[in-house]
Amino acid sequence: MDRVTAAEVFVEIAERGSMAAAADALEMSRAMVTRYLAQMEQWAGARLLHRTTRRLSLTAAGEQVLARCRGMLAFAAEMPTLPADDASAVRGLLRVACAQSMAQEVLAPAMTAFLRRHPLAAVDLRVDSRAVNLVEERIDLAIRITNDLDPNLIARRLGDCISVVCAAPAYLAEHGSPARPEALAGHNCLTYSYFGRSLWEFADGAGERISVPVGGNLSANEAQALLAAAEHGAGISMQPLYAARALIEAGRLVALLPGYEVKALGIHAVFQSHRQMPPVLRALVDFLVEWFARPEWAAGPARQRAG
């Protein structure tokens, strides 16, 4: 781990008397602060803090390490900063985590464009539906779609994920098409294990919120599996528009409930710290902000047809 950053973290903890306060001041996740402190104690070969329920205080070893850390930071502040052009600075490997549908439909073309712009960069894409632990699994960046982001995480909002409720023509021919969200309670709804498993939320044209309990005989922890099942007539699925758009335009799925909007979810870039971000990570986050700002994220053909 970077010793200068570790020193900065330890000084903040000592001065503020709290790891949570240090994390807020440094714009760093609490898990990352804890990891830096543990590494600092490992380097020192001694416990550096007394931990009580109210406040942290320095041990004798901690007092000595604090003085050395302050000296290190003062020395680092006097070091001249060498100029570097963007092409040489944006280099190195990034480990990026995201779900399968996001990786396949969005990040694959986005990463291709990013790597063309920065040919000295490299990306290791980790595809997993679960929310990975960035510190433990050494992930540089995670893309998460949620409205319930952990407040302890450091994140930058990229945009909104618009969803659509859809089903295959064969399913609708056999079971009928719901005219209102409430009618979904009588249909076989394919549910996602990590979101909206029993409750789907909508808004009507007046902005009134409608929550509908749903259920069915098939659930999965990966949205792509539910999309394929819906295409084969298994039931009604709620899908990200970016994943379902092509099938809707091809007539293999039908967008349902015109006049009602599915509750949008935020798309977030989640990372460990704002401080001392590697240039390659900062460049990727900035690039993704641009990528998700494209007009098709505001409204796509399938959504326009459904509305």
GUDRENDREN-470294 format. One record per residue (C-alpha): x, y, z; residue in one letter. Coordinates in pm, 1 decimal. Layout:
<pts>
<pt xx="X" yy="Y" zz="Z" r="A"/>
...
</pts>
This chain:
<pts>
<pt xx="0.0" yy="0.0" zz="0.0" r="M"/>
<pt xx="110.4" yy="361.3" zz="-55.1" r="D"/>
<pt xx="299.5" yy="477.0" zz="256.5" r="R"/>
<pt xx="233.4" yy="847.5" zz="201.7" r="V"/>
<pt xx="-141.7" yy="786.2" zz="184.5" r="T"/>
<pt xx="-119.6" yy="560.3" zz="488.2" r="A"/>
<pt xx="59.7" yy="838.2" zz="676.1" r="A"/>
<pt xx="-205.4" yy="1088.8" zz="571.9" r="E"/>
<pt xx="-480.6" yy="854.9" zz="689.7" r="V"/>
<pt xx="-311.2" yy="797.9" zz="1025.9" r="F"/>
<pt xx="-261.6" yy="1172.2" zz="1085.6" r="V"/>
<pt xx="-628.5" yy="1238.5" zz="1008.4" r="E"/>
<pt xx="-738.7" yy="963.5" zz="1249.5" r="I"/>
<pt xx="-513.4" yy="1099.9" zz="1523.6" r="A"/>
<pt xx="-622.2" yy="1460.6" zz="1475.5" r="E"/>
<pt xx="-993.4" yy="1389.3" zz="1443.4" r="R"/>
<pt xx="-1012.7" yy="1108.1" zz="1698.5" r="G"/>
<pt xx="-1232.8" yy="893.7" zz="1476.4" r="S"/>
<pt xx="-1187.2" yy="669.1" zz="1175.6" r="M"/>
<pt xx="-1529.9" yy="772.3" zz="1046.2" r="A"/>
<pt xx="-1434.8" yy="1141.5" zz="1064.8" r="A"/>
<pt xx="-1103.7" yy="1067.8" zz="892.1" r="A"/>
<pt xx="-1286.1" yy="880.9" zz="614.6" r="A"/>
<pt xx="-1520.9" yy="1176.1" zz="559.5" r="D"/>
<pt xx="-1234.0" yy="1427.4" zz="555.9" r="A"/>
<pt xx="-1034.0" yy="1220.5" zz="309.9" r="L"/>
<pt xx="-1337.2" yy="1125.7" zz="96.2" r="E"/>
<pt xx="-1239.1" yy="764.5" zz="146.9" r="M"/>
<pt xx="-1446.0" yy="460.0" zz="241.5" r="S"/>
<pt xx="-1431.1" yy="353.6" zz="606.3" r="R"/>
<pt xx="-1317.7" yy="9.3" zz="500.3" r="A"/>
<pt xx="-1019.5" yy="163.1" zz="321.9" r="M"/>
<pt xx="-929.4" yy="376.1" zz="626.3" r="V"/>
<pt xx="-940.7" yy="64.5" zz="843.5" r="T"/>
<pt xx="-715.9" yy="-117.1" zz="598.1" r="R"/>
<pt xx="-458.4" yy="165.3" zz="596.0" r="Y"/>
<pt xx="-454.8" yy="174.9" zz="976.2" r="L"/>
<pt xx="-403.9" yy="-201.1" zz="996.5" r="A"/>
<pt xx="-118.7" yy="-177.5" zz="747.1" r="Q"/>
<pt xx="38.0" yy="108.8" zz="942.8" r="M"/>
<pt xx="26.0" yy="-98.4" zz="1263.9" r="E"/>
<pt xx="179.3" yy="-391.4" zz="1077.7" r="Q"/>
<pt xx="465.8" yy="-172.4" zz="955.3" r="W"/>
<pt xx="516.9" yy="-32.3" zz="1306.1" r="A"/>
<pt xx="494.6" yy="-375.1" zz="1468.6" r="G"/>
<pt xx="279.9" yy="-229.7" zz="1747.5" r="A"/>
<pt xx="-71.5" yy="-113.0" zz="1829.4" r="R"/>
<pt xx="-95.5" yy="258.3" zz="1754.5" r="L"/>
<pt xx="-436.6" yy="343.8" zz="1900.6" r="L"/>
<pt xx="-637.6" yy="284.0" zz="2214.5" r="H"/>
<pt xx="-995.9" yy="220.2" zz="2103.4" r="R"/>
<pt xx="-1285.3" yy="319.9" zz="2331.6" r="T"/>
<pt xx="-1655.9" yy="352.4" zz="2261.8" r="T"/>
<pt xx="-1629.6" yy="732.1" zz="2242.8" r="R"/>
<pt xx="-1290.2" yy="823.0" zz="2102.4" r="R"/>
<pt xx="-957.6" yy="692.1" zz="1981.2" r="L"/>
<pt xx="-634.4" yy="789.2" zz="2155.1" r="S"/>
<pt xx="-270.3" yy="729.1" zz="2071.4" r="L"/>
<pt xx="-52.9" yy="466.1" zz="2233.0" r="T"/>
<pt xx="311.0" yy="548.5" zz="2310.1" r="A"/>
<pt xx="407.8" yy="387.2" zz="1980.8" r="A"/>
<pt xx="133.1" yy="581.9" zz="1810.0" r="G"/>
<pt xx="279.2" yy="912.0" zz="1934.5" r="E"/>
<pt xx="614.1" yy="824.2" zz="1780.2" r="Q"/>
<pt xx="460.0" yy="712.5" zz="1450.6" r="V"/>
<pt xx="243.7" yy="1027.4" zz="1435.6" r="L"/>
<pt xx="552.7" yy="1248.0" zz="1456.4" r="A"/>
<pt xx="721.5" yy="1050.7" zz="1179.6" r="R"/>
<pt xx="408.9" yy="1060.9" zz="961.8" r="C"/>
<pt xx="386.3" yy="1438.9" zz="996.1" r="R"/>
<pt xx="750.9" yy="1466.9" zz="897.8" r="G"/>
<pt xx="693.6" yy="1239.9" zz="597.6" r="M"/>
<pt xx="396.8" yy="1446.7" zz="480.5" r="L"/>
<pt xx="588.0" yy="1772.1" zz="520.4" r="A"/>
<pt xx="872.5" yy="1629.6" zz="311.8" r="F"/>
<pt xx="629.6" yy="1499.8" zz="47.7" r="A"/>
<pt xx="464.6" yy="1842.3" zz="24.0" r="A"/>
<pt xx="802.2" yy="2000.3" zz="-62.1" r="E"/>
<pt xx="872.7" yy="1756.5" zz="-345.4" r="M"/>
<pt xx="831.3" yy="1915.8" zz="-689.2" r="P"/>
<pt xx="555.0" yy="1782.1" zz="-909.3" r="T"/>
<pt xx="685.3" yy="1663.9" zz="-1242.5" r="L"/>
<pt xx="472.4" yy="1756.7" zz="-1543.7" r="P"/>
<pt xx="319.9" yy="1470.1" zz="-1734.9" r="A"/>
<pt xx="106.5" yy="1478.0" zz="-2046.1" r="D"/>
<pt xx="-224.8" yy="1290.5" zz="-2044.4" r="D"/>
<pt xx="-105.1" yy="1017.1" zz="-2279.5" r="A"/>
<pt xx="182.5" yy="914.9" zz="-2050.5" r="S"/>
<pt xx="-13.4" yy="957.5" zz="-1724.0" r="A"/>
<pt xx="-313.1" yy="745.0" zz="-1824.5" r="V"/>
<pt xx="-155.5" yy="402.4" zz="-1803.8" r="R"/>
<pt xx="-188.7" yy="88.9" zz="-1596.3" r="G"/>
<pt xx="-431.6" yy="-192.3" zz="-1517.0" r="L"/>
<pt xx="-776.5" yy="-136.1" zz="-1366.8" r="L"/>
<pt xx="-997.2" yy="-407.6" zz="-1218.7" r="R"/>
<pt xx="-1361.3" yy="-318.7" zz="-1289.4" r="V"/>
<pt xx="-1660.2" yy="-510.0" zz="-1146.5" r="A"/>
<pt xx="-2015.1" yy="-510.3" zz="-1281.4" r="C"/>
<pt xx="-2314.9" yy="-733.6" zz="-1355.5" r="A"/>
<pt xx="-2335.2" yy="-941.6" zz="-1672.7" r="Q"/>
<pt xx="-2596.2" yy="-737.1" zz="-1857.1" r="S"/>
<pt xx="-2409.2" yy="-413.4" zz="-1786.7" r="M"/>
<pt xx="-2082.0" yy="-571.3" zz="-1898.5" r="A"/>
<pt xx="-2227.1" yy="-717.8" zz="-2216.6" r="Q"/>
<pt xx="-2453.1" yy="-438.4" zz="-2334.0" r="E"/>
<pt xx="-2281.3" yy="-124.8" zz="-2205.1" r="V"/>
<pt xx="-1930.5" yy="-163.7" zz="-2069.6" r="L"/>
<pt xx="-1794.2" yy="-379.5" zz="-2350.9" r="A"/>
<pt xx="-1836.3" yy="-100.2" zz="-2610.1" r="P"/>
<pt xx="-1751.4" yy="168.5" zz="-2352.3" r="A"/>
<pt xx="-1424.9" yy="0.4" zz="-2251.9" r="M"/>
<pt xx="-1334.9" yy="-53.9" zz="-2615.6" r="T"/>
<pt xx="-1371.7" yy="319.8" zz="-2681.0" r="A"/>
<pt xx="-1181.1" yy="408.9" zz="-2362.4" r="F"/>
<pt xx="-888.7" yy="181.1" zz="-2447.8" r="L"/>
<pt xx="-869.2" yy="324.3" zz="-2798.4" r="R"/>
<pt xx="-840.5" yy="671.1" zz="-2645.6" r="R"/>
<pt xx="-582.4" yy="554.4" zz="-2388.5" r="H"/>
<pt xx="-382.1" yy="270.9" zz="-2546.1" r="P"/>
<pt xx="-146.2" yy="240.5" zz="-2244.9" r="L"/>
<pt xx="-436.2" yy="152.6" zz="-2014.3" r="A"/>
<pt xx="-572.4" yy="-198.1" zz="-1955.1" r="A"/>
<pt xx="-897.0" yy="-323.7" zz="-1799.2" r="V"/>
<pt xx="-967.8" yy="-650.9" zz="-1620.9" r="D"/>
<pt xx="-1348.6" yy="-679.0" zz="-1623.1" r="L"/>
<pt xx="-1486.6" yy="-886.4" zz="-1333.7" r="R"/>
<pt xx="-1845.4" yy="-993.6" zz="-1409.9" r="V"/>
<pt xx="-2051.9" yy="-1077.1" zz="-1101.6" r="D"/>
<pt xx="-2412.0" yy="-1003.9" zz="-1000.9" r="S"/>
<pt xx="-2328.7" yy="-963.4" zz="-632.1" r="R"/>
<pt xx="-2195.1" yy="-642.2" zz="-482.0" r="A"/>
<pt xx="-1824.6" yy="-717.8" zz="-441.1" r="V"/>
<pt xx="-1607.1" yy="-584.5" zz="-157.9" r="N"/>
<pt xx="-1369.5" yy="-342.9" zz="-327.1" r="L"/>
<pt xx="-1100.3" yy="-361.3" zz="-59.6" r="V"/>
<pt xx="-1096.5" yy="-737.4" zz="-2.9" r="E"/>
<pt xx="-1116.2" yy="-825.6" zz="-372.0" r="E"/>
<pt xx="-879.7" yy="-547.7" zz="-487.3" r="R"/>
<pt xx="-1135.2" yy="-390.0" zz="-720.1" r="I"/>
<pt xx="-1051.7" yy="-42.6" zz="-847.8" r="D"/>
<pt xx="-1398.7" yy="43.2" zz="-974.6" r="L"/>
<pt xx="-1744.7" yy="-111.8" zz="-948.8" r="A"/>
<pt xx="-2048.3" yy="-12.0" zz="-1154.0" r="I"/>
<pt xx="-2364.0" yy="-51.5" zz="-946.5" r="R"/>
<pt xx="-2729.3" yy="3.6" zz="-1037.4" r="I"/>
<pt xx="-2922.5" yy="88.9" zz="-723.1" r="T"/>
<pt xx="-3111.5" yy="356.4" zz="-530.9" r="N"/>
<pt xx="-2984.0" yy="219.9" zz="-198.1" r="D"/>
<pt xx="-2611.5" yy="282.2" zz="-220.7" r="L"/>
<pt xx="-2416.3" yy="220.8" zz="99.7" r="D"/>
<pt xx="-2344.7" yy="569.1" zz="244.6" r="P"/>
<pt xx="-1997.4" yy="451.2" zz="348.1" r="N"/>
<pt xx="-1897.8" yy="404.1" zz="-15.7" r="L"/>
<pt xx="-1734.5" yy="668.0" zz="-232.4" r="I"/>
<pt xx="-1935.1" yy="698.8" zz="-552.9" r="A"/>
<pt xx="-1997.4" yy="919.1" zz="-853.5" r="R"/>
<pt xx="-2337.4" yy="908.9" zz="-1017.8" r="R"/>
<pt xx="-2318.1" yy="828.7" zz="-1387.3" r="L"/>
<pt xx="-2684.3" yy="847.1" zz="-1481.8" r="G"/>
<pt xx="-3019.3" yy="672.1" zz="-1459.5" r="D"/>
<pt xx="-3105.0" yy="316.7" zz="-1556.0" r="C"/>
<pt xx="-3446.0" yy="320.5" zz="-1724.3" r="I"/>
<pt xx="-3633.2" yy="-9.1" zz="-1705.4" r="S"/>
<pt xx="-3919.3" yy="-156.0" zz="-1904.6" r="V"/>
<pt xx="-4173.8" yy="-427.8" zz="-1827.3" r="V"/>
<pt xx="-4196.4" yy="-669.4" zz="-2118.3" r="C"/>
<pt xx="-4312.8" yy="-1013.0" zz="-2230.6" r="A"/>
<pt xx="-4306.6" yy="-1232.6" zz="-2540.1" r="A"/>
<pt xx="-4598.0" yy="-1217.8" zz="-2786.1" r="P"/>
<pt xx="-4667.0" yy="-1586.7" zz="-2716.5" r="A"/>
<pt xx="-4711.0" yy="-1526.4" zz="-2342.8" r="Y"/>
<pt xx="-4942.7" yy="-1230.8" zz="-2404.4" r="L"/>
<pt xx="-5150.8" yy="-1428.0" zz="-2656.9" r="A"/>
<pt xx="-5212.4" yy="-1693.5" zz="-2392.9" r="E"/>
<pt xx="-5249.0" yy="-1479.9" zz="-2079.1" r="H"/>
<pt xx="-5348.4" yy="-1135.9" zz="-2203.8" r="G"/>
<pt xx="-5172.6" yy="-802.8" zz="-2167.3" r="S"/>
<pt xx="-5201.7" yy="-611.0" zz="-1836.0" r="P"/>
<pt xx="-5366.9" yy="-271.2" zz="-1879.3" r="A"/>
<pt xx="-5258.7" yy="-135.0" zz="-1540.6" r="R"/>
<pt xx="-4966.4" yy="-212.7" zz="-1308.2" r="P"/>
<pt xx="-5203.9" yy="-364.9" zz="-1052.5" r="E"/>
<pt xx="-5292.9" yy="-636.1" zz="-1306.3" r="A"/>
<pt xx="-4937.5" yy="-774.1" zz="-1276.8" r="L"/>
<pt xx="-5041.2" yy="-943.3" zz="-952.6" r="A"/>
<pt xx="-5235.1" yy="-1193.7" zz="-1165.9" r="G"/>
<pt xx="-4945.9" yy="-1270.5" zz="-1400.9" r="H"/>
<pt xx="-4635.8" yy="-1487.1" zz="-1383.0" r="N"/>
<pt xx="-4367.3" yy="-1228.7" zz="-1313.8" r="C"/>
<pt xx="-4001.8" yy="-1326.8" zz="-1345.1" r="L"/>
<pt xx="-3816.5" yy="-1175.6" zz="-1052.4" r="T"/>
<pt xx="-3457.9" yy="-1074.3" zz="-990.8" r="Y"/>
<pt xx="-3305.0" yy="-1201.6" zz="-667.4" r="S"/>
<pt xx="-3118.0" yy="-878.5" zz="-585.4" r="Y"/>
<pt xx="-3384.6" yy="-620.5" zz="-670.8" r="F"/>
<pt xx="-3762.8" yy="-596.1" zz="-686.2" r="G"/>
<pt xx="-3817.1" yy="-961.3" zz="-600.4" r="R"/>
<pt xx="-4166.1" yy="-904.7" zz="-455.6" r="S"/>
<pt xx="-4248.2" yy="-539.1" zz="-528.6" r="L"/>
<pt xx="-4233.9" yy="-345.3" zz="-854.6" r="W"/>
<pt xx="-4275.7" yy="33.1" zz="-847.5" r="E"/>
<pt xx="-4430.5" yy="256.6" zz="-1113.7" r="F"/>
<pt xx="-4544.1" yy="615.1" zz="-1165.9" r="A"/>
<pt xx="-4846.2" yy="718.1" zz="-1372.2" r="D"/>
<pt xx="-4872.9" yy="1022.5" zz="-1597.2" r="G"/>
<pt xx="-4953.3" yy="1244.7" zz="-1298.3" r="A"/>
<pt xx="-4649.4" yy="1123.2" zz="-1108.4" r="G"/>
<pt xx="-4847.0" yy="915.7" zz="-859.9" r="E"/>
<pt xx="-4646.2" yy="621.9" zz="-725.0" r="R"/>
<pt xx="-4786.5" yy="270.8" zz="-758.4" r="I"/>
<pt xx="-4631.1" yy="-29.3" zz="-581.0" r="S"/>
<pt xx="-4739.8" yy="-372.4" zz="-702.2" r="V"/>
<pt xx="-4665.0" yy="-703.3" zz="-527.4" r="P"/>
<pt xx="-4547.5" yy="-953.6" zz="-788.5" r="V"/>
<pt xx="-4445.0" yy="-1315.7" zz="-796.4" r="G"/>
<pt xx="-4395.9" yy="-1610.3" zz="-1023.9" r="G"/>
<pt xx="-4241.8" yy="-1950.6" zz="-1066.7" r="N"/>
<pt xx="-3898.8" yy="-1831.9" zz="-1183.0" r="L"/>
<pt xx="-3641.9" yy="-1604.1" zz="-1022.4" r="S"/>
<pt xx="-3270.3" yy="-1562.3" zz="-1088.8" r="A"/>
<pt xx="-2968.5" yy="-1370.5" zz="-964.6" r="N"/>
<pt xx="-2878.4" yy="-1258.3" zz="-1316.4" r="E"/>
<pt xx="-3103.6" yy="-1035.1" zz="-1524.8" r="A"/>
<pt xx="-2982.8" yy="-1184.5" zz="-1854.4" r="Q"/>
<pt xx="-3127.7" yy="-1523.4" zz="-1756.3" r="A"/>
<pt xx="-3466.0" yy="-1363.9" zz="-1691.6" r="L"/>
<pt xx="-3449.3" yy="-1177.4" zz="-2021.9" r="L"/>
<pt xx="-3390.3" yy="-1503.4" zz="-2209.2" r="A"/>
<pt xx="-3673.7" yy="-1672.1" zz="-2019.5" r="A"/>
<pt xx="-3910.3" yy="-1386.8" zz="-2102.5" r="A"/>
<pt xx="-3814.9" yy="-1411.8" zz="-2468.4" r="E"/>
<pt xx="-3914.9" yy="-1779.9" zz="-2460.3" r="H"/>
<pt xx="-4256.6" yy="-1698.4" zz="-2314.6" r="G"/>
<pt xx="-4196.6" yy="-1782.1" zz="-1945.4" r="A"/>
<pt xx="-4363.2" yy="-1468.0" zz="-1814.1" r="G"/>
<pt xx="-4335.3" yy="-1092.0" zz="-1765.2" r="I"/>
<pt xx="-3995.9" yy="-944.9" zz="-1683.8" r="S"/>
<pt xx="-3872.0" yy="-604.9" zz="-1567.3" r="M"/>
<pt xx="-3552.3" yy="-532.7" zz="-1757.8" r="Q"/>
<pt xx="-3307.4" yy="-246.7" zz="-1810.6" r="P"/>
<pt xx="-3400.9" yy="-75.5" zz="-2133.0" r="L"/>
<pt xx="-3045.3" yy="-111.7" zz="-2261.2" r="Y"/>
<pt xx="-3077.5" yy="-492.0" zz="-2232.8" r="A"/>
<pt xx="-3429.9" yy="-532.7" zz="-2372.5" r="A"/>
<pt xx="-3428.8" yy="-265.3" zz="-2644.3" r="R"/>
<pt xx="-3303.9" yy="-481.6" zz="-2932.2" r="A"/>
<pt xx="-3551.9" yy="-764.0" zz="-2861.0" r="L"/>
<pt xx="-3839.2" yy="-514.8" zz="-2839.2" r="I"/>
<pt xx="-3742.0" yy="-351.1" zz="-3167.0" r="E"/>
<pt xx="-3721.8" yy="-696.2" zz="-3329.2" r="A"/>
<pt xx="-4071.9" yy="-784.7" zz="-3206.4" r="G"/>
<pt xx="-3950.6" yy="-1073.8" zz="-2990.6" r="R"/>
<pt xx="-4061.6" yy="-888.6" zz="-2676.4" r="L"/>
<pt xx="-4341.9" yy="-637.8" zz="-2626.3" r="V"/>
<pt xx="-4306.8" yy="-333.2" zz="-2399.8" r="A"/>
<pt xx="-4607.1" yy="-325.2" zz="-2164.2" r="L"/>
<pt xx="-4803.3" yy="-65.5" zz="-1966.7" r="L"/>
<pt xx="-4786.9" yy="243.2" zz="-2189.1" r="P"/>
<pt xx="-4846.9" yy="552.9" zz="-1979.0" r="G"/>
<pt xx="-4665.1" yy="413.9" zz="-1675.3" r="Y"/>
<pt xx="-4297.5" yy="446.4" zz="-1595.2" r="E"/>
<pt xx="-4094.1" yy="196.5" zz="-1397.8" r="V"/>
<pt xx="-3904.4" yy="357.6" zz="-1111.4" r="K"/>
<pt xx="-3559.3" yy="450.2" zz="-1241.0" r="A"/>
<pt xx="-3241.8" yy="336.3" zz="-1065.3" r="L"/>
<pt xx="-2918.0" yy="527.8" zz="-1031.6" r="G"/>
<pt xx="-2603.3" yy="407.1" zz="-1208.8" r="I"/>
<pt xx="-2297.7" yy="468.1" zz="-990.4" r="H"/>
<pt xx="-1922.0" yy="438.4" zz="-1027.2" r="A"/>
<pt xx="-1799.6" yy="315.6" zz="-688.1" r="V"/>
<pt xx="-1434.1" yy="335.6" zz="-582.5" r="F"/>
<pt xx="-1223.1" yy="344.7" zz="-269.4" r="Q"/>
<pt xx="-1112.4" yy="706.7" zz="-245.0" r="S"/>
<pt xx="-1120.4" yy="1045.8" zz="-417.4" r="H"/>
<pt xx="-773.6" yy="1119.1" zz="-283.0" r="R"/>
<pt xx="-468.6" yy="1026.7" zz="-488.1" r="Q"/>
<pt xx="-673.9" yy="848.5" zz="-752.5" r="M"/>
<pt xx="-444.8" yy="703.3" zz="-1018.8" r="P"/>
<pt xx="-472.5" yy="907.1" zz="-1339.1" r="P"/>
<pt xx="-599.0" yy="600.1" zz="-1525.2" r="V"/>
<pt xx="-886.9" yy="554.4" zz="-1277.4" r="L"/>
<pt xx="-979.2" yy="922.0" zz="-1285.1" r="R"/>
<pt xx="-972.1" yy="913.4" zz="-1665.3" r="A"/>
<pt xx="-1201.0" yy="610.3" zz="-1676.3" r="L"/>
<pt xx="-1455.5" yy="760.6" zz="-1435.2" r="V"/>
<pt xx="-1460.2" yy="1087.2" zz="-1632.6" r="D"/>
<pt xx="-1497.7" yy="889.7" zz="-1956.0" r="F"/>
<pt xx="-1793.0" yy="692.7" zz="-1816.8" r="L"/>
<pt xx="-1964.0" yy="1014.4" zz="-1708.7" r="V"/>
<pt xx="-1944.1" yy="1127.5" zz="-2071.6" r="E"/>
<pt xx="-2054.0" yy="786.1" zz="-2200.5" r="W"/>
<pt xx="-2367.0" yy="771.1" zz="-1985.9" r="F"/>
<pt xx="-2456.2" yy="1131.8" zz="-2071.1" r="A"/>
<pt xx="-2534.2" yy="1034.8" zz="-2431.4" r="R"/>
<pt xx="-2894.1" yy="1105.7" zz="-2541.9" r="P"/>
<pt xx="-2998.6" yy="740.1" zz="-2569.6" r="E"/>
<pt xx="-2974.4" yy="709.5" zz="-2192.7" r="W"/>
<pt xx="-3250.9" yy="967.1" zz="-2150.8" r="A"/>
<pt xx="-3496.0" yy="787.9" zz="-2380.8" r="A"/>
<pt xx="-3458.9" yy="501.3" zz="-2624.8" r="G"/>
<pt xx="-3682.2" yy="373.6" zz="-2906.7" r="P"/>
<pt xx="-3837.3" yy="104.4" zz="-2690.9" r="A"/>
<pt xx="-3933.5" yy="345.8" zz="-2418.5" r="R"/>
<pt xx="-4075.5" yy="593.9" zz="-2667.3" r="Q"/>
<pt xx="-4289.4" yy="317.5" zz="-2821.7" r="R"/>
<pt xx="-4410.4" yy="201.6" zz="-2480.1" r="A"/>
<pt xx="-4503.6" yy="553.9" zz="-2374.4" r="G"/>
</pts>
